[in-house]
Amino acid sequence: MTSLATRHVMKANKSEDTKPELRVREALRAAGYPGYRLHWKKAAGRPDICYPSRKVAIFVNGCFWHRCPHCDLRMPKSNVEFWEAKFNRNRARDERDQVLLMEDGWTVVVVWECHLKGERFESTMRDVVTQVERAGGAGTHAGRIVEAGSLPGWRLRTIRSGRHASGHYR
């Protein structure tokens, strides 16, 4: 159970057109890559930014809601069971949607909010633009999940799909 005040605060949180998402969209336009679709319903998980012809889906994840692996975020102190369940559902949904897109031949780019701050912004956006460029050319690298900005420079961490013995994706 949650209080009425908590419900109002939760409803006030935006899921679309967040500041990090707007920064990524602005940088993509500046780099010469307009023409994306926003929250495209035909792609699994309705990616924040989507290039259907290139099969590139970009998810701009807020560190708190998606539990960033790079930030040392603490669990809220009150109503811990609710928050643990909420965050677990968010992570499971993110993983499911990313794997569905990847299996359908999409390049999935995950951008963490913390990688869009300060001096990391430029290198993160170079990574994102590189993935959009690669997907549009010959010899595309489809069917990948990439975390932009996780490593310095142009290197990207590619997450490979595979099932553990438990039947869950890693």
N, C-alpha and C positions, 0 to 999 in steps of 0.2 A: 504494500500500500504506500502511496505517496500523498503528500499534502497538496492542497489546491495551489499553494504558492509554488511548489516544486513543479507541478504540471505547467503552470504559466511560464516558468523559466525555461523548461524543456521545449515548449512550443515556440518560444522566441528564438531558439537556435536555428540558424539558417542551414539548409542542406544544399542549396544552390546559390550561385553567385556570391560565394564567400570571397574575402579579400585575397587569399592565396590563389584561388581559381581565377579571379580577375587578372592577377599579375601574370599567370601563366598564359592566359589568352592574349593579353596585351603583348607579351614577348613573342608569342607565335606569330601574331600579325606583323610585328616589327621585323621578324626574321623572314617574312615573305610567305607565310603559311596561313592565310585566312581560309575561309571555306570549310571550316569544321562544323560539326553539328554538336549541339549541347544536349546532354542527357538523352541521347538517341534511344528511343524505345525498342528499336529492332535489335539492339546489341545487348547481350546478357549483362545485367547489372546497371544498365543505363549509365555508361561512362560519363564523367564530367565533360570531357572533350573527346570527340570522335571524328576520325577521318574514314568514312566507310569505304571509299574507293581504294584507299591505301591499306585498309584493315588495320588501323592503329587506334587503340583505345587508351586514353589517358585518364588515370584516376588521381585526383589531387586530394590526398588524405590529410585530415586534421590529426595532429599528434594525439590529442586527448581522446577523441572518439574512436580512433582506429588503433590506439595503443602502439605508438611508434616504437620500433625496436632500437632507435638511436637516442631517444630521450629517456631519462630515468624518472618517469612519471609515477607519482604515488597514487594509490587507490583512495578514493574519497573515504573519509572516516565514518560517515554515517550511512546507514542502509547499504552496507558492504555487499550483502547477498544480491541485492538488486543490481548494483554496479558490476559485479563479477559476471552475472548472467548477461547483462546488457553488452558488456565488452566482448564476452565469448561469442554471443550471437553476431555482433559486428564483424569480428575476425573470421568466423565461419562463413558468413555471407560474402565477405571480400574474397576469401580463398576460393569459394565455389564459383563465383562470377569470373574471377581471373582464369581459373582452370577451364571453364566452359569456353571462354573467348579463345584461349590458347589452343584448345583442341579443335576449334573451328578455324584455325589458321591465322588468328589475329596476333599482332604484336601488342602486348599489354605493357604500358609504361606506368609505373607507380611513382608518384612524386609526393614526398613527405613535406608537410608544412615547414618543418625546421630547416629543410634544405633550400627554402626560398627566402631565407633571412640573411641579411648582411652580405658578406663576401662570398657566400656559397651560391647565391642566386645565379650569377653568370655561368659558373661551371655546370650547375644543375640544368639550366636552360640550354646550354650547348649540348648536353646529353639528350635532352628531350628532342631538340631540333634534329640531332643526328639520327635518332630513331625514326622520326617522321620522314627524313630524307631517304634513309635506307629502305624503308617499306615501300616507297614510291618507285624505286628503280628496279632494274633487272637483277635477278638473283636475290630476291628478297629473303629476309630471314624471318619468315612467318612462324607463328606458333611459339612465341617466346614471351616470358614475363621478365621485365627489366625494371630494376629500381634505379631511377635517375638520381645522380648526385651523391650516390653512396660512397663513391671512391673519388679521390682527387683526379682532376683532369678529365680525359675522354674515356677512361675505362668505366665499364658498367658491370654490375653484378647480374648475371643471367641466372634465373631460377629455373631449374629443370623440373619437369613434371615427373612424378613417379609415385607409386603407391607403396606405403609401408605394409608390413605383414598384417597390421590392424585393419587395412582397407582404406585408411585415410590418406589423403594427399599430404606430402610434406611441403 
